[in-house]
Amino acid sequence: MDAMSAILDLFKLKSSVYFKSNFPSGWGMNIPDGPYSQFHIIVSGHCLLKGPGNEERTLYPGDIVLFPHGQSHWLAHDHNSALREGIEVVRDIHSKLKPFDGNEPGVTIICGHFEFDNDFIHPLFSSLPEIIHVPDHVKREYNWLESICGIIIQETGLQTPGAAALTSRLAEVLFIQVIRVYTKMMKIEMGYLAALNDPIINRALEAIHTDPGKFWTVYTLAKHGGVSRTLFANRFRQLVGTTPLSYLTDWRMLKAKELLRTGEVPLNMIADAVGYKSEAAFIRVFRKKFDQTPGKFRRNYTEVAA
């Protein structure tokens, strides 16, 4: 399995599309800091966006904007607009109420969020910027992104069978495609996103994610990349920000967490699945990483889930 797919599968990427709505001139909506990655698609009209760092920009039809870390921002007709809280706007729309007064044409916009399992931390997410803006002219260069947006726009808000499920699933695809476009658009050369696009490092990452329980060494991972051990180790650290074996250990521990949460798999079997031949060695590494034993983690998770 490729690294990004494995990561998003483990982190359980899910999306929710709040609404597609037309707001009249004079509208304004404030979105505070939150736990979810927020996104907006401008269907028609244009609006003003003020995001992290007080940076302002105008959004036009077809533009996509994503806030990967859920930073506060506002969207409005102009600087004179009174801002309503986003949660109030969503509540009014779902209650069939008009969140803003007025009849003059303004903007049609789709809003929603992406969420992840917050119990996991990975450099893929820390490498994402505060805001990703894909202008319409860039989006049109990628037929698949243009098609996904077109279907989301068409289906959002319809009462036809399966429309809500379809838009949610496509929004998840949208997240992945926006990250891909961002990486190409910005010519990312450092960080985890660059590692995913580096043929040498990506092959090693794919090997780790496909079989984390295998006895990997820097030498065997370098062979997957087709380069020398030294070149591979230096390049991996430069792009990913950690050593190959440290990354391998971190991924193994994340996989162990998942196994601990999804059933009563014995610790010795979990240890073997993530590359440890003894339960004691696995417990020692897990405790060092998370400051608790696997057994305690499982009990705490079970109590919270209950």
Residue pairs with C-beta under 8 A, 6 or more apart in sequence:
1 9
1 206
1 209
1 210
2 202
2 206
2 209
3 124
3 196
3 202
3 205
3 206
3 208
3 209
4 124
4 176
4 179
4 196
6 209
6 210
7 122
7 124
7 209
8 176
10 117
10 120
10 254
10 255
10 258
11 116
11 117
11 120
11 122
11 125
12 116
12 117
13 114
13 115
13 116
13 172
13 175
14 114
14 115
14 116
14 168
14 172
15 112
15 113
15 114
15 115
15 168
15 169
15 171
15 172
15 174
15 175
16 112
16 113
16 115
16 168
16 171
17 110
17 111
17 112
17 152
17 156
17 164
17 167
17 168
17 171
18 90
18 93
18 111
18 112
18 113
19 90
19 93
19 94
19 110
19 111
19 156
19 157
20 43
20 108
20 109
20 110
20 153
20 156
20 157
21 93
21 99
21 108
21 109
21 157
22 105
22 106
22 107
22 108
23 29
23 77
23 99
23 100
23 106
23 107
23 108
23 109
24 100
24 101
24 102
24 103
24 104
24 105
24 106
25 77
25 102
25 104
25 105
25 106
26 77
26 80
26 81
26 82
26 100
26 101
26 102
26 104
26 106
27 76
27 77
27 81
27 99
27 100
27 102
27 106
27 107
28 74
28 75
28 76
28 77
28 81
28 82
28 83
28 84
29 74
29 75
29 76
29 83
29 84
29 85
29 86
29 89
30 72
30 74
30 83
30 84
30 85
30 86
31 38
31 67
31 72
31 73
31 74
31 75
31 86
32 72
32 85
32 86
33 70
33 71
33 72
34 70
34 113
35 70
35 115
35 118
36 70
36 113
36 114
36 115
37 66
37 67
37 68
37 69
37 70
37 113
37 114
37 115
37 116
37 175
38 66
38 67
38 70
38 73
38 111
38 112
38 113
39 64
39 65
39 66
39 67
39 111
39 112
39 113
39 114
39 171
39 174
39 175
39 178
40 59
40 64
40 65
40 75
40 109
40 110
40 111
41 63
41 64
41 109
41 110
41 149
41 152
41 153
42 59
42 60
42 61
42 62
42 63
42 64
42 107
42 108
42 109
43 61
43 107
43 108
43 109
43 110
43 153
44 61
44 107
44 108
45 61
45 105
45 106
45 107
45 108
46 58
46 59
46 60
46 61
46 107
47 58
47 59
47 75
47 76
47 77
47 106
47 107
47 109
48 56
48 57
48 58
48 59
48 75
48 76
48 77
48 78
48 79
49 56
49 57
49 58
49 59
49 65
49 73
49 74
49 75
50 56
50 73
50 74
50 76
51 57
51 67
51 71
51 73
51 130
51 131
52 67
52 71
52 72
52 73
52 130
52 131
53 130
55 131
57 133
59 65
59 75
59 133
60 135
60 136
61 136
62 135
62 136
62 139
62 140
62 149
63 133
63 134
63 135
63 136
63 139
64 133
64 134
64 139
64 149
64 174
64 178
65 131
65 132
65 133
65 134
66 131
66 132
66 133
66 134
66 175
66 178
67 73
67 130
67 131
67 132
68 125
68 128
68 129
68 130
68 131
68 132
69 125
69 128
69 130
70 113
71 130
71 131
73 131
74 83
75 109
76 83
77 106
77 107
84 99
84 100
86 111
88 99
89 99
90 111
92 98
92 99
93 99
110 152
110 153
110 156
112 171
114 171
114 172
114 175
116 125
119 257
119 261
120 254
120 257
122 254
123 191
123 192
123 240
123 241
123 242
124 192
124 193
124 196
126 192
127 191
127 192
127 193
128 179
128 193
129 182
132 178
132 179
132 182
134 145
134 178
134 181
134 182
134 185
138 181
138 185
139 145
139 146
139 149
139 181
140 146
142 177
142 181
144 177
145 174
145 177
145 178
145 181
148 170
148 173
148 174
148 177
149 174
151 166
151 167
151 170
152 167
152 170
152 171
152 174
155 163
155 166
155 167
155 170
156 163
156 167
157 163
179 193
182 188
182 193
183 193
183 194
183 196
183 197
188 194
188 197
190 238
190 239
191 239
191 241
192 239
192 240
192 241
194 239
195 201
195 202
195 205
195 236
195 239
195 240
196 202
196 205
198 235
198 239
199 225
200 225
200 226
200 227
200 232
200 235
201 225
201 232
201 235
201 236
201 239
201 240
203 224
203 225
203 226
204 221
204 222
204 224
204 225
204 232
204 236
204 244
206 224
207 214
207 216
207 221
207 224
208 216
208 221
208 247
208 248
208 251
209 251
212 248
212 251
212 252
212 255
212 273
212 274
212 275
213 252
213 272
213 273
213 274
213 275
214 275
215 275
216 244
216 245
216 248
216 275
217 245
218 229
218 232
218 233
218 243
218 244
218 245
219 229
221 232
221 236
221 244
221 248
222 228
222 229
222 231
222 232
222 233
225 232
227 235
232 244
233 243
233 244
236 243
236 244
236 247
237 243
237 244
240 247
242 250
248 275
249 285
249 289
250 289
252 274
252 275
252 276
252 285
253 274
253 285
253 286
253 289
253 290
255 273
255 274
256 270
256 271
256 273
256 274
256 282
256 286
256 294
257 290
257 297
259 265
259 270
259 273
259 274
260 270
260 294
260 297
260 298
260 301
261 298
261 301
267 279
267 282
267 283
267 294
267 295
268 279
270 282
270 294
271 277
271 278
271 279
271 281
271 282
271 283
274 282
276 282
276 285
282 294
283 293
283 294
286 292
286 293
286 294
286 297
287 293
290 297
292 300
